[in-house]
Amino acid sequence: MMRFSILVLLLISIVFFSFRVPTKFSNPQSSKVSRYENIDTFLNSAKIVVIDYWYAGCGPCKRSIPMMNQIAEKYTSKGIKVYGLNPMDDLSTITNYKTNNAIFYDMFPISIDLARAHFISEYPTVVIYKKNKVAMTLEGFSELTQKQLSEVLDKLLKN
């Protein structure tokens, strides 16, 4: 009888977790977002997209946000979209962090599986996409990061 009960519980667990519906969203501005499972919506929002993969408990991520704000301010008018995607924190934490730190670009929660699928293992990681293809990846944060990002974005805008 005990084996049968364990088998039934195992079967129920397998069925429950196998049929979970993935969370996908078509509108990055949706307030009902729990976690994005796909970045296509972001990548299709502009010809050039800058994504900052970050989380609130990351010291280097926090230090890089003023620089990302400057990038967003400088390049948004040139048609470049900047997003902060966060695989660790929930929407409420992200929204509060954005508000309390006067962040000018959009930030959204993503699943950790999505971050891993895009080979994100260090934070912050900034990826520049042009026409949905990776043009540059920068892991970590240093004083050179803003200069490197600006140089690449200026070149991509000319091509």
N, C-alpha and C positions, 0 to 999 in steps of 0.2 A: 504493500500500500504506500509506503514511504517513497519508493522509487517512482511510482505512478504520479504522486503529488509533485515530486521534483521535476519529472518529465513534463507535466502539464504546465507548471510555472515557467520552465524553460521555453516551452513552445509559445506560451502567451507573450513572454518577453521578446522573443524573436519576431513574432507577428507585429507587436506594438511598435518596435523600433524599425522594422522594415518598411512599414507603411506610413512613416512620418512624412508629411508634406513639406517639401523644402520651401523656405521663405524667399520669394523673389518679388521684387517691386519694380514697377515701371516708372515711378516718379520719385526722384531723389528728394523732392521737397515734402513728401508725404509725412505727416505727423504721426501716422500709425505704424511707423517702421519699428520692428524689433531688431532685426539684423539683416543686412544685405548679404545675399549668397552669390551675387553676380555683380561685376563692375561694368558690364556693358553699357548700362544707362549713363554712367559717368563718362566712359570713354567716347560715347557717341554724342556727348553734349558740346563738343568743340573739336576743331582740327588738331589743336594741341591741348593736352590735359596734363596738369601736374598733380600728382597724388602724393600726399604726405601720410605715410603709415606711422601712427603714433599711439600713445595711450597716456592717461593722466598721471600714472605713477612713475613715469620715466623721466628722470632728470634731464638728460640730453634733449628729449622731446620738448620739454617745457622751455628749455633755452633756445630751441630752434623756432618756436612759434613766432616771436617778433620778426625774425627773418622771413618766415613764410607769409606773414602779414604784408611785409614790404614787397615781396614777390607778387602777391595777389594785387596789391594796390598798383604796382607798376605795369603789370601785364594783362589785367582783366580788360582794360579799355582797348587792348590790342587783339582781343578775341580769345585769349587763353583762359581756360577754366582751372581753378585751383580748388582741390578738395582735401580735407583731412579725413582719413578712414581709420577707424579705431576698432581693433579686434578684441579689446580687453574690457572696455567700459560700456555700460548701458546708455541708452539715449538720454536719460535724465542727467547722468553724470556729464556726458558730453555737452549737452545744452547748457548746463550750469557753468561748466568750465569755459565754454565759448563766451557766454554772457559776462562772466566775472573777469575775463581777460581781454575783452574788446577785440575778439578775433573777427576778421572781416570776410573770411572765406567759409564756405559751407563744410560742415563736419558731420559724419554719419558713422553709425556702428556697422561693422561687418563681422562675419563669422571668422573664427580663427582658422577654419578650414580654407576659407577664401584667401586669407593672408598666406597661408602655407602653399596653396596652389599657385600663387604668384611669387613664390620663393622668398617671402619676407621672413627673415629670421632674426634680424637686428632692428632695433628701434632707436631713433627714427630712421626710416628709409624713405627717400624721396625718389619717385619714378616719374620721368617725363615720357609721355606717350605722344606720338605724332601719327595721326590716322590709324589709331588703335594698335600701333606697334611701339615697343619699347625703344626710345631714343637714348635714354640715359638712366642709370640707377646710381644713387649715392646712399651709402649706408653710414649711419652715424652722423655726428654734427661737429663741425669745426668752424673756425673763422673764415675758412676758404669756401665753405659750402655756398654762400650767397653769390660769391663771385663766379663759381663754377656754374651754378644754375643760370645766372644771368647771361653768361657767355653762350651757353647751349641754347637758351631760349631765343636770344638775339639771332643766332645762326639759323635756327629752325624757322624763325619768322621771315628771314630773307629767302629761304628756299621754297 
